[in-house]
């Protein structure tokens, strides 16, 4: 496991403690907010595009849309806000308590928010509430799939809950403390949740627990990225852990400041962090380098499989699987390689009678041929031709003469 210091691209001091941060999919737009009641919109170079005052403590923010056209924010004034790219307020929706968590689908068609009024809400882009569901206690974290078909939340009573787009509860899972971090892959296949019980939980969307990992500290923030290949978490310590989809820690990023929140672009190129009064934007080349190496090994293994270099194909796959035990493509190529090796072995074994005859091992050839079924016409014809080859070498071999009579009769 490597420990890296990420490359700091820029930082910016907010008015008041920074609490909320979001990056759009391509990492080129960043929004932040905090106790000062302002929303800040930056480009990836750190230039402030605009800021807008809501007035209340802003605890949650999200930016989505193909070009980052929509920005949603949740405030202590009990409202969910939606802005356009230029900072124009499109609408606001009032809940019954502080809005603590916000998430949007990839196209910003659906906006989910969690409130301290113990409800999870789903609204559309026009500001119409589609449904709200009571989840037991205050909702601290929210996640939504790229298509908006699945909405997850974590609550103060320790539950991770998953709903569909209609508002039906699909399942709930109890942890041992408040769940402060929840995220779902854009493809909607993996759900990860961080709890104050010091564990990270990883589920499929059927609710099956695929992993539970103890980090010895409260897991406060969770982000899944790069097509579900990795999970980033922050704990009470001053670092972020980069895990593969099985929960194995591969890289660790030393931040040197207590992290109050963080977010990562979809492809892992950039990460924004809030700490104290500041927003920091880092370049996470380590993730890209790691997966470029993995993808290169996968390409090599596929090439070796195609050329029949099975040993080299297996070596490349095994190197990937040592780092990412559940890597689907590596497992698939490994199985195809093993199957190809089995077929080649069978084909080699199938030629043994011919080898025995060439080497003059006629008894061994007879014994092998005698075990063959001869059920198909092609196999029967082959057996006859091989017995005839033996008979040319041993004209007085009465056993072979009898075998041929049986086969030809």
C-alpha positions as CSV (number, residue, x, y, z in Angstrom):
1,X,0.0,0.0,0.0
2,X,1.5,3.3,-1.1
3,X,1.2,6.7,0.6
4,X,1.2,9.7,-1.6
5,X,0.9,13.5,-1.2
6,X,-1.6,14.7,-3.9
7,X,-0.5,17.6,-6.1
8,X,-2.2,20.8,-4.9
9,X,-3.5,22.8,-7.9
10,X,-5.1,25.7,-6.0
11,X,-6.8,26.7,-2.8
12,X,-9.4,29.4,-1.8
13,X,-10.5,30.8,1.5
14,X,-14.2,31.0,2.1
15,X,-16.2,33.3,4.4
16,X,-16.7,31.0,7.3
17,X,-16.0,27.3,7.8
18,X,-16.1,25.3,4.6
19,X,-18.5,22.3,4.8
20,X,-19.9,21.4,1.4
21,X,-18.1,20.6,-1.9
22,X,-18.9,19.0,-5.3
23,X,-17.2,18.4,-8.6
24,X,-18.9,17.7,-11.9
25,X,-18.1,14.5,-13.9
26,X,-15.2,15.9,-16.0
27,X,-13.6,17.7,-13.0
28,X,-13.8,21.1,-14.7
29,X,-16.5,22.7,-12.4
30,X,-16.3,22.9,-8.6
31,X,-18.9,24.3,-6.2
32,X,-18.4,24.9,-2.5
33,X,-20.3,26.4,0.5
34,X,-20.2,26.5,4.2
35,X,-21.2,28.3,7.4
36,X,-20.9,31.8,5.8
37,X,-24.1,31.1,3.8
38,X,-22.4,31.7,0.3
39,X,-22.3,29.4,-2.7
40,X,-19.0,29.6,-4.6
41,X,-18.6,28.4,-8.2
42,X,-15.0,27.8,-9.5
43,X,-13.5,26.5,-12.7
44,X,-10.9,23.8,-12.5
45,X,-8.1,26.4,-12.5
46,X,-9.5,28.0,-9.3
47,X,-11.0,31.1,-10.8
48,X,-14.1,32.2,-9.0
49,X,-17.0,32.4,-11.5
50,X,-19.6,33.7,-9.1
51,X,-20.8,33.5,-5.5
52,X,-24.3,33.8,-4.2
53,X,-25.6,34.4,-0.7
54,X,-28.4,32.2,0.7
55,X,-28.0,33.5,4.2
56,X,-28.1,30.2,6.2
57,X,-25.4,27.7,7.0
58,X,-25.1,25.5,3.8
59,X,-24.3,21.9,4.6
60,X,-24.8,20.2,1.3
61,X,-24.1,21.0,-2.4
62,X,-24.0,19.1,-5.7
63,X,-23.3,20.1,-9.4
64,X,-24.5,17.9,-12.3
65,X,-25.5,18.0,-15.9
66,X,-23.4,17.3,-19.0
67,X,-21.6,20.6,-18.6
68,X,-22.4,21.3,-14.9
69,X,-25.5,23.3,-15.7
70,X,-27.3,22.7,-12.4
71,X,-26.3,23.3,-8.8
72,X,-28.4,22.1,-5.8
73,X,-27.8,23.2,-2.3
74,X,-29.2,22.3,1.1
75,X,-29.3,24.9,3.9
76,X,-30.0,25.2,7.6
77,X,-32.9,27.5,6.6
78,X,-34.8,24.2,5.8
79,X,-34.7,24.8,2.0
80,X,-33.4,22.9,-1.0
81,X,-32.2,25.3,-3.7
82,X,-31.5,24.8,-7.4
83,X,-29.4,27.2,-9.4
84,X,-28.4,27.3,-13.1
85,X,-24.7,27.5,-14.2
86,X,-24.8,31.3,-14.1
87,X,-26.0,31.4,-10.5
88,X,-29.6,32.2,-11.2
89,X,-32.0,30.8,-8.6
90,X,-34.5,28.5,-10.4
91,X,-36.5,27.5,-7.4
92,X,-36.4,26.6,-3.7
93,X,-38.3,23.9,-1.8
94,X,-39.0,24.0,2.0
95,X,-38.7,21.0,4.2
96,X,-39.4,20.9,7.9
97,X,-35.8,21.1,9.2
98,X,-32.2,21.6,8.1
99,X,-31.3,20.0,4.7
100,X,-28.2,18.1,5.5
101,X,-27.5,16.1,2.3
102,X,-28.1,16.5,-1.5
103,X,-27.4,14.4,-4.5
104,X,-28.4,14.7,-8.2
105,X,-28.7,12.2,-11.1
106,X,-26.1,12.6,-13.9
107,X,-28.4,14.7,-16.1
108,X,-29.8,16.6,-13.0
109,X,-33.3,15.4,-13.9
110,X,-33.7,14.1,-10.3
111,X,-32.6,15.7,-7.1
112,X,-32.6,13.9,-3.8
113,X,-32.2,15.5,-0.4
114,X,-32.1,14.4,3.2
115,X,-33.3,16.5,6.1
116,X,-33.1,16.5,9.9
117,X,-36.9,16.2,9.7
118,X,-36.2,12.5,9.3
119,X,-37.3,12.4,5.7
120,X,-35.7,11.6,2.4
121,X,-37.1,13.6,-0.5
122,X,-37.0,13.2,-4.3
123,X,-37.8,16.1,-6.6
124,X,-37.6,16.6,-10.3
125,X,-35.6,19.4,-12.1
126,X,-38.7,21.6,-12.2
127,X,-38.9,21.6,-8.4
128,X,-41.9,19.2,-8.1
129,X,-41.7,16.9,-5.1
130,X,-42.2,13.3,-6.4
131,X,-42.2,11.7,-3.0
132,X,-40.9,11.9,0.6
133,X,-40.2,8.9,2.9
134,X,-39.7,8.8,6.6
135,X,-36.5,6.9,7.5
136,X,-36.5,6.9,11.3
137,X,-33.9,9.6,12.3
138,X,-32.1,12.6,10.7
139,X,-30.8,11.9,7.2
140,X,-27.0,12.7,7.1
141,X,-26.1,11.4,3.7
142,X,-27.7,10.7,0.3
143,X,-26.6,9.1,-2.9
144,X,-28.3,8.6,-6.3
145,X,-27.5,6.5,-9.4
146,X,-26.7,8.2,-12.6
147,X,-30.1,7.4,-14.1
148,X,-32.0,8.3,-10.9
149,X,-33.4,4.8,-10.6
150,X,-32.0,4.2,-7.1
151,X,-31.7,6.6,-4.2
152,X,-29.8,5.7,-1.0
153,X,-29.6,7.4,2.4
154,X,-27.8,7.0,5.6
155,X,-29.4,8.1,8.9
156,X,-28.6,8.9,12.5
157,X,-30.2,5.6,13.7
158,X,-27.4,3.7,11.9
159,X,-29.5,2.5,8.9
160,X,-28.5,2.4,5.2
161,X,-31.7,2.5,3.2
162,X,-32.3,2.1,-0.6
163,X,-35.4,3.3,-2.5
164,X,-36.4,3.1,-6.1
165,X,-37.5,6.0,-8.2
166,X,-41.1,5.5,-7.2
167,X,-40.3,5.8,-3.5
168,X,-40.6,2.1,-2.7
169,X,-38.2,0.9,0.1
170,X,-36.1,-1.9,-1.4
171,X,-34.1,-2.7,1.7
172,X,-32.6,-1.4,4.9
173,X,-29.4,-2.5,6.6
174,X,-28.4,-1.7,10.2
175,X,-25.0,-0.5,11.2
176,X,-23.9,0.2,14.8
177,X,-23.8,4.1,14.6
178,X,-24.8,7.0,12.4
179,X,-24.2,6.7,8.7
180,X,-22.5,9.9,7.4
181,X,-21.4,8.8,4.0
182,X,-23.3,7.1,1.2
183,X,-22.6,6.8,-2.5
184,X,-23.8,4.8,-5.5
185,X,-21.9,4.2,-8.8
186,X,-23.2,6.0,-11.8
187,X,-24.1,2.6,-13.3
188,X,-26.1,1.8,-10.2
189,X,-24.4,-1.5,-9.4
190,X,-22.5,-0.8,-6.1
191,X,-23.5,1.1,-3.0
192,X,-20.9,2.1,-0.3
193,X,-21.7,3.5,3.1
194,X,-19.4,4.9,5.9
195,X,-20.5,4.7,9.5
196,X,-19.4,6.1,12.8
197,X,-19.0,2.5,13.9
198,X,-15.6,2.8,12.1
199,X,-16.7,0.5,9.2
200,X,-17.1,0.9,5.5
201,X,-20.0,-1.2,4.1
202,X,-20.2,-2.2,0.4
203,X,-23.4,-3.7,-1.0
204,X,-24.9,-4.6,-4.4
205,X,-28.2,-3.0,-5.1
206,X,-30.0,-6.2,-4.0
207,X,-28.9,-5.4,-0.5
208,X,-26.3,-8.2,-0.3
209,X,-23.3,-7.1,1.8
210,X,-20.2,-7.8,-0.3
211,X,-17.8,-6.3,2.2
212,X,-17.4,-4.8,5.7
213,X,-14.1,-3.2,6.5
214,X,-12.9,-1.8,9.9
215,X,-10.7,1.4,9.6
216,X,-10.3,2.1,13.4
217,X,-11.9,5.6,12.9
218,X,-15.2,7.0,12.0
219,X,-15.8,6.8,8.2
220,X,-17.4,10.1,7.5
221,X,-17.3,10.6,3.8
222,X,-17.5,8.1,0.9
223,X,-17.1,8.6,-2.9
224,X,-17.2,5.9,-5.6
225,X,-15.6,6.7,-8.9
226,X,-13.9,5.6,-12.1
227,X,-16.8,3.4,-13.3
228,X,-17.1,1.8,-9.8
229,X,-13.5,0.6,-9.8
230,X,-12.5,2.4,-6.7
231,X,-13.8,3.9,-3.4
232,X,-12.4,6.9,-1.6
233,X,-13.1,7.4,2.1
234,X,-12.1,9.9,4.7
235,X,-11.8,9.1,8.4
236,X,-11.1,11.2,11.5
237,X,-7.4,11.2,10.5
238,X,-5.8,13.6,8.1
239,X,-5.7,11.3,5.0
240,X,-8.0,9.8,2.4
241,X,-7.9,6.1,1.6
242,X,-8.2,4.8,-2.0
243,X,-9.7,1.3,-2.0
244,X,-10.5,-1.1,-4.8
245,X,-14.1,-2.3,-5.1
246,X,-13.4,-5.1,-2.6
247,X,-12.3,-2.7,0.1
248,X,-8.6,-3.4,-0.2
249,X,-6.6,-0.2,0.5
250,X,-4.3,0.5,-2.4
251,X,-3.2,4.1,-2.0
252,X,-3.4,6.6,0.8
253,X,-3.4,10.3,0.3
254,X,-1.9,12.4,3.1
255,X,-3.8,15.7,3.3
256,X,-2.2,17.3,6.4
257,X,-5.5,19.0,7.5
258,X,-8.7,17.6,9.1
259,X,-11.0,16.9,6.2
260,X,-14.6,18.2,6.7
261,X,-15.7,17.0,3.2
262,X,-14.4,15.9,-0.1
263,X,-15.5,15.0,-3.6
264,X,-13.8,13.3,-6.6
265,X,-14.5,13.7,-10.3
266,X,-16.0,10.7,-12.0
267,X,-12.8,9.6,-13.7
268,X,-10.5,10.4,-10.7
269,X,-8.5,13.2,-12.3
270,X,-9.4,15.8,-9.7
271,X,-10.4,16.0,-6.0
272,X,-11.7,18.9,-4.0
273,X,-11.4,19.0,-0.2
274,X,-12.9,21.3,2.4
275,X,-10.8,21.9,5.6
276,X,-11.2,24.8,8.0
277,X,-12.1,27.9,6.0
278,X,-10.5,26.6,2.8
279,X,-11.3,24.7,-0.4
280,X,-8.3,22.8,-1.8
281,X,-8.2,21.2,-5.3
282,X,-5.8,18.4,-6.0
283,X,-4.7,16.5,-9.0
284,X,-5.0,12.8,-8.3
285,X,-2.6,11.4,-10.9
286,X,-2.0,8.3,-8.7
287,X,-5.4,6.9,-9.5
288,X,-5.1,7.4,-13.2
289,X,-1.6,6.0,-13.3
290,X,-2.8,3.0,-11.3
291,X,-5.6,2.2,-13.6
292,X,-3.6,2.9,-16.7
293,X,-1.2,0.2,-15.5
294,X,-4.0,-2.2,-14.8
295,X,-5.6,-1.6,-18.2
296,X,-2.3,-2.1,-19.8
297,X,-1.8,-5.4,-18.1
298,X,-5.4,-6.5,-19.2
299,X,-4.6,-5.5,-22.8
300,X,-1.3,-7.5,-22.6
301,X,-3.1,-10.6,-21.2
302,X,-5.7,-10.5,-24.0
303,X,-2.9,-10.3,-26.6
304,X,-1.0,-13.2,-25.1
305,X,-4.2,-15.3,-24.9
306,X,-4.8,-14.5,-28.6
307,X,-1.3,-15.6,-29.6
308,X,-1.3,-18.7,-27.5
309,X,1.2,-17.5,-25.0
310,X,-0.9,-18.8,-22.1
311,X,1.8,-18.6,-19.4
312,X,2.4,-14.9,-20.0
313,X,-1.4,-14.2,-20.2
314,X,-1.9,-15.9,-16.8
315,X,1.0,-13.9,-15.3
316,X,-0.5,-10.6,-16.4
317,X,-3.9,-11.5,-15.0
318,X,-2.5,-12.7,-11.7
319,X,-0.6,-9.4,-11.2
320,X,-3.9,-7.5,-11.7
321,X,-5.8,-9.9,-9.4
322,X,-3.2,-9.5,-6.6
323,X,-4.1,-5.7,-6.6
324,X,-7.8,-6.0,-7.4
325,X,-9.0,-9.5,-6.5
326,X,-12.5,-9.0,-8.0
327,X,-11.4,-7.4,-11.3
328,X,-14.0,-8.9,-13.7
329,X,-12.0,-8.6,-16.9
330,X,-8.9,-10.2,-15.4
331,X,-10.9,-13.0,-14.0
332,X,-12.6,-13.5,-17.4
333,X,-9.4,-13.6,-19.3
334,X,-7.8,-15.9,-16.8
335,X,-10.7,-18.4,-17.1
336,X,-10.6,-18.2,-20.9
337,X,-6.8,-18.8,-20.8
338,X,-7.3,-21.8,-18.5
339,X,-10.0,-23.2,-20.8
340,X,-7.8,-22.7,-23.9
341,X,-5.0,-24.6,-22.1
342,X,-7.4,-27.4,-21.3
343,X,-8.5,-27.6,-24.9
344,X,-4.9,-27.6,-26.2
345,X,-4.0,-30.3,-23.7
346,X,-7.0,-32.3,-24.8
347,X,-6.1,-31.8,-28.5
348,X,-2.5,-32.9,-27.7
349,X,-3.8,-35.9,-25.7
350,X,-6.1,-36.8,-28.6
351,X,-3.1,-37.3,-30.9
352,X,-1.4,-39.8,-28.6
353,X,-2.3,-42.9,-30.6
354,X,-0.5,-41.4,-33.7
355,X,2.5,-40.6,-31.5
356,X,2.6,-44.2,-30.1
357,X,2.5,-45.7,-33.5
358,X,5.3,-43.5,-34.8
359,X,7.4,-44.4,-31.8
360,X,6.6,-48.1,-32.2
361,X,4.6,-48.3,-29.0
362,X,1.9,-50.5,-30.6
363,X,0.6,-52.0,-27.4
364,X,0.1,-48.5,-25.8
365,X,-1.7,-47.4,-29.0
366,X,-4.0,-50.4,-28.9
367,X,-4.9,-49.8,-25.3
368,X,-5.7,-46.2,-25.9
369,X,-7.8,-46.9,-29.0
370,X,-9.7,-49.6,-27.2
371,X,-10.9,-47.0,-24.6
372,X,-12.3,-44.8,-27.3
373,X,-16.1,-45.0,-27.8
374,X,-16.3,-44.7,-31.6
375,X,-19.8,-43.3,-31.2
376,X,-19.5,-40.8,-34.0
377,X,-18.8,-41.7,-37.6
378,X,-15.7,-39.5,-37.6
379,X,-14.2,-41.1,-34.5
380,X,-15.0,-44.6,-35.7
381,X,-13.3,-43.9,-39.0
382,X,-10.2,-42.5,-37.2
383,X,-10.0,-45.6,-35.0
384,X,-10.2,-47.9,-38.0
385,X,-7.5,-46.0,-39.8
386,X,-5.2,-46.2,-36.8
387,X,-5.8,-49.9,-36.3
388,X,-4.9,-50.4,-40.0
389,X,-1.7,-48.4,-39.4
390,X,-0.8,-50.7,-36.6
391,X,-1.6,-53.8,-38.7
392,X,0.8,-52.5,-41.4
393,X,3.6,-52.5,-38.8
394,X,2.4,-55.8,-37.2
395,X,0.6,-58.0,-39.8
396,X,0.3,-60.9,-37.4
397,X,-1.3,-58.9,-34.6
398,X,-4.5,-61.0,-34.1
399,X,-6.0,-58.6,-31.5
400,X,-6.0,-55.8,-34.0
401,X,-7.4,-58.0,-36.7
402,X,-10.3,-58.9,-34.4
403,X,-10.9,-55.3,-33.4
404,X,-11.1,-54.3,-37.1
405,X,-13.6,-57.1,-37.8
406,X,-15.8,-55.8,-34.9
407,X,-15.6,-52.3,-36.1
408,X,-16.1,-53.0,-39.8
409,X,-18.8,-55.7,-39.2
